[in-house]
Amino acid sequence: MSTEIKKEVRCPGCGAASEARMWSGINAEVNPNLRLSVLDESLFDWHCPRCGYEAMLAYPCLYHDKGRRFMIYILPGEPDAGKAAGIAAQFPQLRGVRKRVTGSLPTLKEKILLFEDGLDDRAAELVKLLLATVLSRGTGKRVEQGFYCSSDEAADRIGFSFFVEGQEEPVRRMTSFAAYRQALSIVQSMLPPDGEEFLVVNERFARALLYRYRHGEDMPEEEQEAQAAQEPQETAAPQPGPAQESEAAEPSPAQEEEPGSVPADEPEPDAPGGESEDTEQEPADAPKNEMGE
C-alpha cells in the first residue's frame, strides 16, 4: 500500500499554519490514482486553505511499480544515490528491481514513462544527449533540459522534447529507433546488470558512459567537474509561488497487496514539463558515427 503522512505547513503568503497531505511511498499498482497525479504533475501541489496561495511541496517520495519491477526515489534538488543506498541494503528482495534516484517531479515522470514503455533509461539518456548536441549546434543555443516523450518501434521512431535557452516553448525532436537500439547495445556491453543499487541516470551519467565508450577509460575528474558546472541543476518545473520545502519520513518499499487496476481509456500523458511545440519539419536523425563508431 502507499504511505500517507501529514505535516504542518506554514503559508509563505499569509503565515497561516495548516495540515498538508503528503506521500512518502507510492504503490502504483494499488493506487493508480496516485500514478496519475504524478503523470499530470499535480502530486506535490499545495494551496493555502486561508488565502489560496499555491506552491509546490518538496519532500522525499519512493515510487514503486511492483509489476513492472522498477522503483524511483525522488529527492528534491541535486539527486544523490548514496542517500538511497540504505533502502537497497535493508531489502534484499529488491535485487533485480531497477532502482533510480531523481531530483524533480518532471524527471520522475520521465522515468515512469520510459519504464512503462519497456525502455532502458540509460540508453535513452545517450540518445537524448546526442539529439541535444545536434540541436545545440543547429541553433547556437544551450539546451537546458530534455525529456522523453514517446516511441514506436514499428514506425522506427523515438521522440524527445527539449527546452532551449531563451525559448519559452519546448522543441520536439525525433530520431530512428535504431539509434536507441545502438545505445542499448553500448549499455549492455559496458555496464553491469541493472537492479543492484540505486542509480542516478541523467545527462552526467550519459556523458561519462559515452566518454568511456569512445576513449576506453573513465572521464578525467577535472573534465567531469567542468561539465558538471555547465549542467543545469535538476529542479522542478516553475510554479506560481516558491516551493514550500518539508521533511518527510524515510520511505519504505510498498507492502505487497492485491494490485489495483489502471483506469481504462486513460488519456496519454503529456511530456514532462509541459506539452511540446511541434517544430519539426522532417524527423531529425542522430548523426552517423556520433557514438564513436
C-alpha positions as CSV (number, residue, x, y, z in Angstrom):
1,M,0.0,0.0,0.0
2,S,1.0,3.6,-0.4
3,T,2.2,5.5,2.7
4,E,0.5,8.8,3.6
5,I,1.8,11.2,6.1
6,K,0.5,14.6,7.3
7,K,2.7,17.6,8.2
8,E,2.1,21.1,9.3
9,V,2.9,23.7,6.6
10,R,3.1,27.4,7.1
11,C,1.9,29.5,4.2
12,P,4.6,31.9,2.9
13,G,1.8,34.2,1.7
14,C,-0.3,34.8,4.8
15,G,1.6,32.9,7.5
16,A,-1.2,30.6,8.4
17,A,-0.4,27.1,9.5
18,S,-2.3,24.2,8.0
19,E,-2.0,20.4,7.7
20,A,-0.7,19.1,4.4
21,R,-1.2,15.6,3.0
22,M,2.0,14.0,1.7
23,W,3.0,10.7,0.3
24,S,6.4,9.2,1.4
25,G,5.7,6.0,-0.5
26,I,3.5,5.3,-3.6
27,N,2.5,1.8,-4.8
28,A,1.5,2.4,-8.5
29,E,-0.5,-0.8,-8.7
30,V,-2.5,-0.5,-5.6
31,N,-3.1,3.3,-6.0
32,P,-3.3,4.1,-9.7
33,N,-4.8,7.4,-8.9
34,L,-1.5,8.5,-7.3
35,R,0.3,7.4,-10.5
36,L,-2.0,9.7,-12.5
37,S,-1.2,12.5,-10.1
38,V,2.5,12.0,-10.9
39,L,1.8,12.0,-14.6
40,D,-0.3,15.2,-14.6
41,E,2.4,16.7,-12.3
42,S,-0.1,17.6,-9.5
43,L,1.2,15.2,-6.8
44,F,3.1,17.9,-4.9
45,D,0.7,20.7,-5.4
46,W,-0.5,22.6,-2.3
47,H,-2.7,25.6,-1.7
48,C,-3.4,27.5,1.5
49,P,-6.9,27.0,2.7
50,R,-6.9,30.5,4.1
51,C,-5.6,32.8,1.4
52,G,-5.4,30.4,-1.6
53,Y,-1.7,30.8,-2.1
54,E,-0.4,28.0,-4.3
55,A,3.0,26.3,-4.1
56,M,4.8,23.0,-4.7
57,L,5.8,20.9,-1.7
58,A,9.2,19.4,-1.9
59,Y,9.9,16.2,0.1
60,P,11.3,12.7,-0.5
61,C,9.0,10.1,-2.0
62,L,9.5,6.5,-3.1
63,Y,7.6,5.4,-6.2
64,H,7.3,1.6,-6.7
65,D,5.8,-0.3,-9.6
66,K,6.0,-3.9,-8.5
67,G,4.5,-5.4,-11.7
68,R,7.0,-3.6,-14.0
69,R,9.8,-4.1,-11.4
70,F,11.1,-0.6,-11.0
71,M,11.4,1.8,-8.1
72,I,12.2,5.6,-8.2
73,Y,13.2,7.6,-5.2
74,I,12.7,11.3,-5.6
75,L,15.0,13.5,-3.6
76,P,14.2,17.2,-4.3
77,G,17.3,19.1,-5.6
78,E,20.6,17.5,-6.7
79,P,20.0,13.7,-6.7
80,D,22.3,11.6,-4.6
81,A,22.2,7.8,-4.9
82,G,24.1,7.5,-1.6
83,K,21.1,8.7,0.3
84,A,19.1,5.8,-1.1
85,A,21.7,3.1,-0.6
86,G,20.3,2.1,2.8
87,I,17.0,1.1,1.2
88,A,18.5,-1.4,-1.1
89,A,20.7,-2.8,1.7
90,Q,17.7,-3.3,4.0
91,F,15.5,-5.1,1.5
92,P,17.5,-7.8,-0.4
93,Q,14.2,-8.9,-2.2
94,L,14.7,-5.7,-4.3
95,R,17.6,-7.3,-6.2
96,G,16.7,-7.3,-9.9
97,V,14.3,-4.3,-9.5
98,R,15.5,-1.3,-11.4
99,K,16.2,1.4,-8.9
100,R,16.7,5.1,-9.7
101,V,17.2,8.4,-7.8
102,T,15.9,11.6,-9.3
103,G,15.6,15.2,-8.1
104,S,12.3,16.6,-9.6
105,L,8.8,15.7,-10.5
106,P,9.3,16.1,-14.3
107,T,12.2,13.6,-14.2
108,L,10.3,11.2,-12.0
109,K,7.5,11.3,-14.6
110,E,10.0,10.8,-17.4
111,K,11.4,7.7,-15.8
112,I,8.0,6.2,-15.3
113,L,7.1,6.8,-19.0
114,L,10.3,5.2,-20.1
115,F,10.0,2.1,-17.9
116,E,6.3,1.7,-18.7
117,D,7.2,1.8,-22.4
118,G,9.7,-1.0,-21.8
119,L,12.8,1.1,-22.4
120,D,16.1,1.4,-20.7
121,D,16.6,4.9,-19.4
122,R,20.4,4.6,-19.6
123,A,20.2,4.0,-23.4
124,A,17.5,6.8,-23.7
125,E,19.8,9.2,-22.0
126,L,22.5,8.5,-24.5
127,V,20.1,9.2,-27.4
128,K,18.8,12.3,-25.7
129,L,22.4,13.6,-25.2
130,L,23.2,13.2,-28.9
131,L,20.0,14.8,-30.1
132,A,20.6,17.7,-27.7
133,T,24.1,18.1,-29.0
134,V,22.8,18.3,-32.6
135,L,20.0,20.8,-31.6
136,S,22.5,23.0,-29.7
137,R,24.8,23.1,-32.7
138,G,22.0,23.9,-35.1
139,T,20.5,26.7,-33.0
140,G,23.7,28.0,-31.5
141,K,21.9,28.0,-28.1
142,R,22.3,25.9,-25.0
143,V,19.8,23.1,-24.5
144,E,18.8,23.4,-20.8
145,Q,16.7,20.2,-20.4
146,G,15.3,17.3,-22.4
147,F,12.6,14.8,-21.7
148,Y,11.5,11.6,-23.3
149,C,8.1,11.8,-25.0
150,S,7.2,8.7,-26.9
151,S,8.4,5.8,-29.0
152,D,7.1,3.5,-31.7
153,E,9.5,0.7,-32.6
154,A,7.3,-0.5,-35.5
155,A,7.4,3.0,-37.0
156,D,11.1,3.2,-36.2
157,R,10.7,6.5,-34.2
158,I,11.6,7.7,-30.7
159,G,11.0,11.3,-29.6
160,F,12.1,13.8,-27.0
161,S,11.2,17.4,-26.0
162,F,13.9,20.0,-25.4
163,F,14.0,23.3,-23.6
164,V,16.3,25.7,-25.4
165,E,17.9,28.7,-23.8
166,G,15.9,31.9,-24.4
167,Q,12.9,29.9,-25.9
168,E,9.8,29.5,-23.9
169,E,8.2,26.6,-25.7
170,P,9.8,23.2,-25.9
171,V,11.1,21.8,-29.2
172,R,10.3,18.3,-30.1
173,R,12.9,16.2,-32.0
174,M,12.6,12.6,-33.2
175,T,15.1,10.1,-34.5
176,S,15.2,6.5,-35.7
177,F,14.5,3.8,-33.1
178,A,17.7,2.1,-34.4
179,A,19.6,4.9,-32.6
180,Y,18.1,3.7,-29.3
181,R,19.0,0.0,-30.1
182,Q,22.6,1.1,-30.8
183,A,22.7,3.0,-27.5
184,L,21.2,-0.1,-25.7
185,S,23.9,-2.3,-27.1
186,I,26.5,0.1,-25.7
187,V,24.8,0.0,-22.3
188,Q,24.6,-3.8,-22.2
189,S,28.2,-4.2,-23.3
190,M,29.7,-1.7,-20.8
191,L,27.6,-1.8,-17.7
192,P,26.7,-4.5,-15.2
193,P,23.2,-5.9,-15.0
194,D,20.7,-3.4,-13.8
195,G,18.9,-3.7,-10.4
196,E,21.7,-4.0,-7.8
197,E,21.8,-0.4,-6.5
198,F,20.0,2.9,-6.8
199,L,21.5,4.8,-9.8
200,V,21.3,8.5,-10.8
201,V,20.8,8.2,-14.6
202,N,20.9,11.7,-16.1
203,E,23.0,13.7,-18.6
204,R,26.1,13.4,-16.5
205,F,25.7,9.7,-16.4
206,A,25.3,9.6,-20.2
207,R,28.4,11.8,-20.8
208,A,30.6,9.7,-18.6
209,L,29.4,6.5,-20.3
210,L,29.9,7.9,-23.8
211,Y,33.4,9.1,-22.9
212,R,34.3,5.7,-21.6
213,Y,32.9,4.0,-24.8
214,R,34.9,6.3,-27.1
215,H,38.1,6.5,-25.2
216,G,38.3,3.2,-23.3
217,E,38.8,4.9,-19.9
218,D,36.9,7.0,-17.4
219,M,36.5,10.7,-17.9
220,P,39.2,12.7,-16.1
221,E,37.9,14.2,-12.9
222,E,38.7,17.8,-13.9
223,E,36.6,17.3,-17.1
224,Q,33.7,15.8,-15.1
225,E,33.8,18.9,-12.8
226,A,33.9,21.3,-15.8
227,Q,30.9,19.6,-17.4
228,A,29.0,19.4,-14.1
229,A,29.4,23.2,-13.7
230,Q,27.7,23.7,-17.0
231,E,24.8,21.4,-16.4
232,P,21.5,22.9,-15.0
233,Q,20.6,21.7,-11.6
234,E,17.7,19.3,-11.6
235,T,14.8,21.2,-10.3
236,A,11.0,21.1,-10.5
237,A,9.0,22.9,-13.2
238,P,8.3,26.6,-12.4
239,Q,5.4,27.1,-10.0
240,P,3.2,30.1,-9.3
241,G,4.9,30.6,-6.0
242,P,8.2,29.4,-4.4
243,A,8.4,25.8,-3.3
244,Q,7.5,25.1,0.3
245,E,10.0,22.6,1.5
246,S,9.2,20.0,4.1
247,E,10.9,16.9,5.5
248,A,9.1,13.6,5.1
249,A,9.5,10.3,6.8
250,E,12.0,7.9,5.3
251,P,10.1,5.8,2.8
252,S,10.0,2.0,2.7
253,P,9.0,-0.3,-0.2
254,A,5.3,-0.6,-0.6
255,Q,3.7,-3.6,1.1
256,E,2.5,-6.4,-1.1
257,E,-1.2,-6.4,-1.7
258,E,-3.6,-7.3,-4.5
259,P,-2.8,-4.7,-7.2
260,G,-5.5,-2.3,-8.3
261,S,-6.2,-1.8,-12.0
262,V,-5.3,1.3,-14.0
263,P,-8.4,3.0,-15.3
264,A,-9.4,2.0,-18.8
265,D,-9.3,4.6,-21.7
266,E,-6.8,6.6,-19.7
267,P,-5.5,9.6,-21.7
268,E,-1.9,9.6,-22.9
269,P,0.1,11.9,-20.5
270,D,1.9,15.0,-21.8
271,A,5.7,15.1,-21.9
272,P,7.3,16.1,-18.6
273,G,7.5,19.8,-18.1
274,G,4.6,20.7,-20.4
275,E,3.3,20.0,-23.9
276,S,5.8,20.1,-26.7
277,E,5.8,22.5,-29.6
278,D,5.8,20.7,-32.8
279,T,8.6,22.4,-34.6
280,E,9.9,19.6,-36.7
281,Q,9.5,19.6,-40.5
282,E,11.4,16.4,-41.2
283,P,12.3,13.9,-38.4
284,A,15.9,14.7,-37.3
285,D,18.1,11.6,-37.2
286,A,21.1,11.5,-34.9
287,P,24.3,11.9,-36.9
288,K,26.1,8.8,-38.0
289,N,29.1,7.8,-36.0
290,E,28.1,10.2,-33.3
291,M,28.5,7.4,-30.7
292,G,32.1,6.8,-31.9
293,E,31.5,4.0,-34.3
